[in-house]
């Protein structure tokens, strides 16, 4: 790669389908509820899966701590 990649390099919508996005969010939600806010990867409040799913499906980069926290809370309800 010529230039050093950044978080916004190649940022595009729909890198994963809506079906995959929704299935993975549901999996996070279910595991969080069943296991008291954690899964085999760690604690939900510290996890980067939900922001990564948003990046890959919606093309949105969540970097602000408030945005990340709100998105996780909304997604895990």
C-alpha positions in Angstrom: 0.0 0.0 0.0 1.4 3.4 -1.0 -0.1 5.5 1.8 -0.4 4.7 5.4 -4.0 3.4 6.0 -6.3 5.3 8.5 -9.6 4.4 10.1 -11.3 6.2 7.3 -9.4 4.7 4.4 -11.8 2.9 2.1 -14.8 3.5 4.5 -17.8 2.2 2.6 -21.4 1.1 3.3 -22.6 -2.5 3.0 -19.3 -4.3 3.3 -21.4 -6.8 5.2 -25.1 -7.4 4.4 -28.0 -6.2 6.5 -28.8 -9.8 7.3 -25.3 -10.5 8.6 -25.3 -7.1 10.5 -28.6 -7.9 12.2 -27.7 -11.5 13.0 -24.4 -10.5 14.6 -26.1 -7.7 16.7 -28.7 -10.3 17.8 -25.9 -12.7 18.8 -24.2 -9.9 20.8 -27.6 -9.0 22.4 -28.4 -12.6 23.4 -25.0 -13.4 24.8 -24.9 -10.2 26.8 -28.3 -11.0 28.3 -27.5 -14.6 29.0 -24.1 -14.0 30.5 -24.5 -10.8 32.4 -22.9 -8.4 30.0 -20.1 -10.6 28.6 -19.3 -13.3 26.2 -16.2 -15.4 25.4 -14.5 -12.4 23.9 -14.8 -10.3 27.1 -17.1 -7.6 28.6 -19.6 -5.9 26.3 -18.8 -2.4 27.6 -15.2 -2.9 26.5 -15.8 -4.7 23.3 -15.3 -3.4 19.8 -17.6 -5.7 17.9 -20.6 -3.5 17.7 -18.6 -0.4 16.5 -16.9 -2.7 13.9 -20.3 -4.0 12.7 -21.5 -0.4 12.3 -18.3 0.5 10.3 -18.7 -2.5 8.0 -22.5 -2.2 7.4 -23.4 1.4 7.8 -20.0 3.0 6.8 -20.0 4.9 10.0 -16.9 5.3 12.0 -17.6 5.5 15.8 -14.7 7.1 17.6 -16.3 9.4 20.2 -16.8 7.5 23.5 -20.3 8.9 23.9 -21.3 7.7 20.5 -19.8 4.3 21.1 -21.5 3.9 24.5 -24.9 5.0 23.2 -24.7 2.7 20.2 -23.8 -0.2 22.3 -26.5 0.5 24.8 -29.1 0.8 22.0 -27.9 -2.3 20.3 -27.8 -4.5 23.4 -31.4 -3.6 24.6 
